[in-house]
Amino acid sequence: MGEQDGPTLIASVQRAMRLLEAVSAHQNGAPAKQLARETGLPLATAYHLLRTLVHDGYVRKLDDGGFVLGDKLQALRTTGRAQALLSRVRPTLATLRDELASAAYLTFYEDGEITVAEIVDGPGTPRVDLWVGFEDAGHATALGKSVLREMDVESRKDYLARHHLADLTPRTITSRPELLQRLEAPPLAPAVTDLEEYALGTVCVAVPVYSGETIGSLGVSLPANRLSRLPEIRARLLPTASRVTRSLSLTI
């Protein structure tokens, strides 16, 4: 037998996608009979597929029998938008990594936590071993401290009230007054540094970025023996952060 002209397609998946497209076309919902007619599916097949989609959260059945898109599909749409935004800035982070010979990081403050959105590293520019999650180490990382510095007073107070200043290395700042004092006037402002406070042997520098109203930070990590390069790296980070903010602010 000869090779097939095209890829192997799963008909049941195609039918489910057609149903989802039909459901999305009706803002106020549509009954199964109408959806079956619009997609050209047998009514029994449409019922079976809709029941599965409802069970998995991709479709929701209304009290009047109509079907609308479910919460899980809305969540996928939100995730897809975030992925599209990150795809815009990934090349910029890769360029930064190559120019500075350092792993590059992007974080955001969302839902009360500082989280890593993207890391661009390579064989010669390994990332820091994230042995403690950023949700528990905002006070000990340049990326986290950059976000904290950009917060308003009440938001910063709320964050620090919910997060213990864990002692991660002998250099970690565990005193809240001292942390706040250093955030107010870092030597490389608006850049913030982590001088072996998260991991011994590693220093980091970060600057703020924004995605709309969402605070974030852009930073790099490097061996402690390259500490003298921090002012040079700061000078390179600032214009890169501006480009990242502009890219993240574009509407999809």
Buried (B, 14 or more C-beta within 10 A) or exposed (E): EEEEEEEEEEEEEEBBEBBBEBBEEBEEBBBBEBBBBBBEBEEEBBBBBBEBBBEEEBBBBEEEEBBBBBEBBEEEEEEEEBEEBBEBBBEBBBBBBBEBEBBBBBBBBBEEBBBBBBBBBEEEBEBBEBEBEBBBBBBBBBBBBBBBBBBEEEBBEEBBEEBEBEEBBEBBBBEEEEBBEBBEEBEBEBBBBBBBBBBEEBBBBBBBBBBEEEBBBBBBBBEEEBEEBBEEBBEBBBEBBEBBBEBBEEEE
